[in-house]
Amino acid sequence: MSASENKDLVARMYEAINEHRVGSEFWMEDMVWRGPAGIGTKHGLEQYRREHQQPYLRAFSDKHAVDEIRIAEGDYVAAHGYQYATHSGEYLGIPASGKRIKMRYMDFWRVEDGKLAENWVLIDILDFLAQLGYDVAKVLKFVGSKPPEFFDEMDPEQTKES
């Protein structure tokens, strides 16, 4: 496919994803989705749906993605944009805040045989925390003041009550 056709494939995929549809008409069944730390890599369309898309939609049920920049070259398409949504469910262990958020992202896709085969995703999680009212500088200083082993002993259920 040409770069222009690949770019159109991504546009059609975004129309579907904004309707909460992620299907094999756009994605290869054995696609690889490489998300940021804390979310991780998902191998295959089913794992992606189960471990990222469904939890994300539970957390942001009214989300709508808008690419502000989309470029294509050869088998690759890249985009920068925002997800506009209400934080209506738990996300990455953070309880629903009910706040309207604007989550920045960057995506890079590789197209193979007319479908999306790979996706590298960057999500601005620190800005999301700031929008919820977290002082990100304080959070990072706290995290940095502890050795990694400190967090191994934490019980996520116990910290929710604190």
C-alpha positions in Angstrom: 0.0 0.0 0.0 1.1 3.6 -0.5 1.8 6.0 2.3 -1.4 7.8 1.5 -3.4 4.5 1.7 -1.7 3.6 5.0 -2.7 7.1 6.4 -6.3 6.4 5.3 -6.2 3.1 7.0 -5.3 4.8 10.3 -8.0 7.4 9.8 -10.6 4.6 9.3 -9.3 2.8 12.3 -9.7 6.0 14.4 -13.3 6.3 13.3 -13.9 2.8 14.6 -11.9 3.2 17.8 -13.9 6.3 18.6 -17.0 4.1 18.4 -15.2 1.6 20.8 -14.6 -0.9 18.0 -11.2 -2.5 17.6 -11.4 -5.2 15.0 -9.5 -7.4 12.6 -10.6 -5.3 9.7 -7.8 -2.9 10.7 -5.5 -5.0 12.8 -3.6 -8.2 12.2 -4.6 -10.8 14.7 -1.0 -11.2 15.8 -0.4 -7.5 16.0 2.0 -6.1 18.7 1.0 -3.1 20.7 3.9 -1.5 22.6 2.5 0.7 25.4 4.3 2.8 28.0 5.7 1.6 31.3 2.9 0.6 33.6 0.8 -0.7 30.7 3.4 -2.7 28.7 3.4 -4.7 25.5 0.4 -6.6 24.2 0.9 -9.5 21.8 -2.1 -10.1 19.6 -5.4 -8.4 19.1 -7.1 -10.4 21.9 -4.6 -9.6 24.6 -4.7 -5.9 23.5 -8.5 -5.8 23.8 -8.5 -7.7 27.2 -5.6 -6.0 28.9 -5.6 -2.5 27.5 -8.7 -1.5 25.5 -11.4 -2.8 27.8 -9.8 -1.5 31.0 -9.2 1.9 29.3 -12.8 2.1 28.1 -14.1 1.2 31.6 -12.0 4.1 32.9 -12.8 6.6 30.1 -16.2 5.4 28.7 -16.9 8.6 26.8 -13.4 9.0 25.3 -12.9 10.5 21.9 -9.5 10.6 20.2 -8.4 13.4 17.9 -5.2 13.4 16.0 -3.7 16.9 15.5 -0.8 15.6 13.4 -0.8 12.5 11.2 2.1 11.8 8.8 3.0 8.7 6.7 6.1 7.5 5.0 6.3 4.1 3.4 4.8 1.4 5.7 4.8 3.7 8.7 2.2 6.2 10.0 2.7 8.5 13.0 0.3 10.7 14.9 0.1 13.1 17.8 -3.2 13.9 19.4 -5.4 13.9 22.5 -8.0 11.7 24.1 -10.8 13.8 25.5 -12.7 11.9 28.3 -14.2 11.8 31.7 -12.1 9.8 34.2 -15.1 7.7 35.2 -13.4 4.5 36.3 -10.2 3.2 37.9 -7.1 3.6 35.6 -3.6 2.3 36.5 -4.8 1.9 40.1 -6.1 5.5 40.4 -9.8 5.6 41.4 -12.3 7.5 39.3 -12.1 11.2 39.8 -15.1 12.2 37.6 -12.8 14.9 36.1 -12.8 15.8 32.4 -9.3 15.1 31.1 -7.3 15.7 27.9 -4.7 12.9 27.6 -1.8 13.5 25.2 -0.6 10.6 23.1 1.8 9.8 20.2 1.3 6.7 18.0 3.6 5.0 15.5 2.1 2.2 13.3 3.7 -0.2 10.9 1.4 -1.5 8.2 1.7 -4.9 6.6 -0.5 -6.4 3.9 -3.1 -3.6 4.4 -3.4 -4.0 8.1 -1.8 -2.5 11.3 0.9 -4.9 12.4 2.7 -3.0 15.1 1.9 0.1 17.2 4.3 2.0 19.5 2.3 4.2 21.9 3.4 7.0 24.2 0.8 8.3 26.7 1.5 11.3 28.8 0.7 9.7 32.2 2.4 12.4 34.2 0.2 15.1 32.6 -2.9 12.9 33.4 -1.8 12.8 37.1 -1.4 16.6 37.1 -4.9 17.0 35.7 -6.2 15.0 38.6 -4.6 17.3 41.0 -1.4 15.4 41.8 1.7 17.5 42.3 3.8 15.5 39.9 7.1 17.0 41.2 6.2 15.8 44.7 5.2 12.4 43.5 8.4 11.9 41.6 10.5 13.2 44.6 8.7 10.6 46.8 9.2 7.8 44.4 12.9 8.8 43.9 13.5 8.9 47.6 12.7 5.2 48.0 14.6 2.3 46.7 12.7 0.2 44.1 12.4 -2.6 46.7 10.2 -0.3 48.8 7.4 -0.6 46.3 7.7 -4.4 46.1 6.2 -4.7 49.6 3.3 -2.4 49.0 -0.2 -3.9 49.0 -2.3 -2.0 46.4 -5.5 -2.7 48.3 -4.0 -1.4 51.5 -2.8 1.9 49.9 -6.3 2.5 48.5 -7.6 2.9 52.1 -4.7 5.2 53.2 
